Amino acid sequence: MTGAASGKTHRDENFPVASLLIQERLRPTILAFYRFARAADDVADHPRLPVDEKLTLLDRLEETLAGRVDGAEDALPLRRALAERGLSPRHGQDLLKAFRQDVTKRRYRDWDDLIEYCAWSAMPVGRFVLDVHGESRATWPASDALCAALQVINHLQDCAIDYRNLDRVYIPLDALERNGTTVEALAAGQATPGLRQCIGELARRTSALLDQAEPLAGRVNDLRLGLEIAVIQRLARTLTGLLMRRDPLSERVHLSKAGVAAVGSSAIMLGLGRRIVRRFGAAGTRPQDA
């Protein structure tokens, strides 16, 4: 798989991946999943690999994950981690469906078509992290909404790059048409008014997904995971706001490291505060009486 590797690591992602908030004993398992996903993503996004070779490499990742072969080095740590924890390979296998789709599908009809893609490309990631922490599957719907929102944010941020480099457009075609524009507008150095309206419309729909996901940070039992989720939610809100105000073709719609740190710190404080309020509220006491 090394020939397709991008060199990108979990530290290069827009949102935290197994940050120091996560329990140290669980981080290697989450990072093994990230390594597997990163390898598959690099294959799907490689600009020169033929389609048949991409699909063959993705099949090899799945076969290695399932234990049928040992040919994909990037799948071996995850396979071992799953065996040690008695977890199913299901989430990794679901993720590969999205990467195969990336190889063969370049346009999305409407919002529902895009969210169906997110069901494979993003939702398995959140479900995996929740399973690693032993959280209830009752948290899955809120997690699914959050992960879909993060995926759409990434698509909107990188809409021009995806089109120029891969001829891949995740902005739904009906949204472009509704706002009087086309995919070709993504090749320009600056977004047209119609494209700006389209991106704003999708950002607002993404904000609605974040509303659905809002209870998640407080519903998970693991405090540290809850705080990481709170950070991710706050970052997503901030980036969605940027996408509503700025042009991703000509303006920065990513946060600097300092910006991420500032948003993350405030989210942690707010998350801790909410947990304290819930704890004492459930106990029927006030903090000053404890």
BELRA-V795303 format. One record per pair of residues at least 12 apart in sequence whose ideal C-beta (glycine too) atoms are under 8 Angstrom apart, sorted by the first residue. I is the first residue (numbers start at 1). J is the second residue. If there is no record, write none. Layout:
i=I j=J
i=I j=J
This chain:
i=1 j=39
i=1 j=42
i=1 j=43
i=1 j=57
i=1 j=61
i=1 j=72
i=1 j=73
i=1 j=74
i=2 j=73
i=4 j=39
i=4 j=42
i=4 j=43
i=4 j=46
i=4 j=49
i=4 j=57
i=5 j=39
i=5 j=42
i=6 j=38
i=6 j=41
i=6 j=42
i=6 j=45
i=8 j=38
i=8 j=42
i=9 j=38
i=10 j=31
i=10 j=34
i=10 j=38
i=14 j=150
i=14 j=153
i=14 j=154
i=14 j=157
i=14 j=235
i=14 j=239
i=14 j=254
i=15 j=150
i=15 j=232
i=15 j=235
i=15 j=236
i=16 j=228
i=16 j=231
i=16 j=232
i=16 j=235
i=16 j=264
i=17 j=30
i=17 j=31
i=17 j=34
i=18 j=30
i=18 j=31
i=18 j=34
i=19 j=228
i=19 j=231
i=21 j=224
i=21 j=225
i=21 j=227
i=21 j=228
i=21 j=231
i=21 j=268
i=22 j=224
i=22 j=225
i=22 j=228
i=23 j=222
i=23 j=224
i=23 j=225
i=26 j=132
i=26 j=133
i=28 j=77
i=28 j=81
i=29 j=81
i=29 j=85
i=29 j=132
i=30 j=128
i=30 j=129
i=30 j=132
i=32 j=77
i=32 j=78
i=32 j=80
i=32 j=81
i=33 j=78
i=33 j=81
i=33 j=91
i=33 j=92
i=33 j=125
i=33 j=128
i=35 j=74
i=35 j=77
i=35 j=78
i=36 j=61
i=36 j=65
i=36 j=74
i=36 j=75
i=36 j=77
i=36 j=78
i=36 j=92
i=36 j=95
i=37 j=92
i=37 j=95
i=37 j=125
i=38 j=74
i=39 j=61
i=39 j=72
i=39 j=74
i=39 j=75
i=40 j=58
i=40 j=61
i=40 j=95
i=40 j=96
i=40 j=99
i=41 j=99
i=43 j=57
i=43 j=58
i=43 j=61
i=43 j=99
i=44 j=58
i=44 j=99
i=44 j=100
i=44 j=102
i=44 j=103
i=45 j=102
i=45 j=166
i=47 j=165
i=47 j=166
i=51 j=103
i=51 j=104
i=54 j=103
i=55 j=100
i=55 j=103
i=57 j=72
i=58 j=96
i=58 j=99
i=58 j=100
i=58 j=103
i=60 j=72
i=61 j=74
i=61 j=75
i=61 j=96
i=62 j=75
i=62 j=92
i=62 j=93
i=62 j=96
i=64 j=76
i=64 j=79
i=65 j=78
i=65 j=79
i=65 j=89
i=65 j=92
i=65 j=93
i=66 j=89
i=66 j=93
i=67 j=79
i=75 j=92
i=78 j=92
i=85 j=132
i=87 j=131
i=87 j=132
i=90 j=124
i=91 j=124
i=91 j=125
i=91 j=127
i=91 j=128
i=91 j=131
i=92 j=124
i=92 j=128
i=94 j=120
i=94 j=123
i=94 j=124
i=95 j=120
i=95 j=121
i=95 j=124
i=95 j=125
i=97 j=120
i=98 j=117
i=98 j=120
i=98 j=121
i=98 j=122
i=99 j=121
i=101 j=117
i=101 j=120
i=101 j=121
i=102 j=121
i=102 j=168
i=106 j=166
i=106 j=167
i=106 j=168
i=106 j=169
i=107 j=169
i=107 j=173
i=107 j=183
i=108 j=169
i=108 j=170
i=108 j=171
i=108 j=172
i=108 j=173
i=109 j=172
i=109 j=173
i=109 j=174
i=110 j=172
i=110 j=173
i=110 j=174
i=110 j=175
i=111 j=172
i=111 j=174
i=111 j=175
i=111 j=202
i=111 j=205
i=113 j=172
i=114 j=152
i=114 j=155
i=114 j=170
i=114 j=172
i=115 j=148
i=117 j=170
i=118 j=147
i=118 j=148
i=118 j=151
i=118 j=152
i=119 j=144
i=119 j=148
i=121 j=151
i=122 j=147
i=122 j=148
i=122 j=150
i=122 j=151
i=123 j=143
i=123 j=144
i=123 j=147
i=123 j=148
i=125 j=147
i=126 j=140
i=126 j=143
i=126 j=144
i=126 j=146
i=126 j=147
i=127 j=140
i=127 j=143
i=127 j=144
i=129 j=225
i=130 j=143
i=130 j=220
i=133 j=220
i=133 j=221
i=133 j=222
i=133 j=225
i=134 j=221
i=134 j=222
i=135 j=220
i=135 j=221
i=135 j=222
i=135 j=225
i=136 j=221
i=138 j=219
i=139 j=216
i=139 j=219
i=139 j=220
i=141 j=212
i=142 j=212
i=142 j=213
i=142 j=214
i=142 j=215
i=142 j=216
i=142 j=219
i=143 j=213
i=143 j=216
i=145 j=209
i=145 j=210
i=145 j=212
i=145 j=213
i=146 j=209
i=146 j=210
i=146 j=213
i=146 j=216
i=146 j=229
i=146 j=232
i=146 j=233
i=146 j=236
i=148 j=209
i=149 j=206
i=149 j=209
i=149 j=210
i=149 j=213
i=149 j=236
i=149 j=240
i=150 j=232
i=150 j=236
i=152 j=170
i=152 j=202
i=152 j=205
i=152 j=206
i=152 j=209
i=153 j=206
i=153 j=236
i=153 j=239
i=153 j=240
i=153 j=243
i=155 j=170
i=155 j=171
i=156 j=171
i=156 j=199
i=156 j=202
i=156 j=203
i=156 j=206
i=156 j=243
i=156 j=248
i=156 j=253
i=157 j=239
i=157 j=243
i=157 j=248
i=157 j=253
i=157 j=254
i=158 j=248
i=159 j=171
i=159 j=186
i=159 j=199
i=159 j=248
i=159 j=249
i=160 j=186
i=160 j=187
i=160 j=248
i=160 j=249
i=163 j=183
i=163 j=186
i=163 j=187
i=164 j=186
i=164 j=187
i=169 j=183
i=169 j=186
i=171 j=183
i=171 j=186
i=171 j=198
i=171 j=199
i=171 j=202
i=172 j=202
i=175 j=198
i=175 j=201
i=175 j=202
i=176 j=194
i=176 j=195
i=176 j=198
i=178 j=198
i=178 j=201
i=179 j=194
i=179 j=195
i=179 j=197
i=179 j=198
i=179 j=201
i=180 j=194
i=181 j=194
i=181 j=195
i=181 j=198
i=186 j=249
i=188 j=249
i=189 j=249
i=189 j=250
i=190 j=247
i=190 j=249
i=190 j=250
i=191 j=247
i=191 j=248
i=191 j=249
i=191 j=250
i=195 j=249
i=196 j=247
i=199 j=243
i=199 j=247
i=199 j=248
i=200 j=243
i=200 j=244
i=202 j=243
i=203 j=240
i=203 j=243
i=203 j=244
i=204 j=244
i=206 j=236
i=206 j=240
i=206 j=243
i=207 j=237
i=207 j=240
i=210 j=233
i=210 j=236
i=210 j=237
i=210 j=240
i=213 j=233
i=214 j=233
i=216 j=229
i=216 j=233
i=217 j=229
i=217 j=230
i=217 j=233
i=217 j=271
i=217 j=274
i=218 j=274
i=218 j=275
i=218 j=278
i=223 j=275
i=226 j=271
i=226 j=275
i=227 j=267
i=227 j=268
i=227 j=271
i=227 j=272
i=230 j=267
i=230 j=268
i=230 j=270
i=230 j=271
i=231 j=263
i=231 j=264
i=231 j=267
i=231 j=268
i=231 j=271
i=233 j=267
i=234 j=263
i=234 j=264
i=234 j=266
i=234 j=267
i=234 j=270
i=235 j=255
i=235 j=260
i=235 j=263
i=235 j=264
i=235 j=267
i=238 j=255
i=238 j=259
i=238 j=263
i=239 j=253
i=239 j=254
i=239 j=255
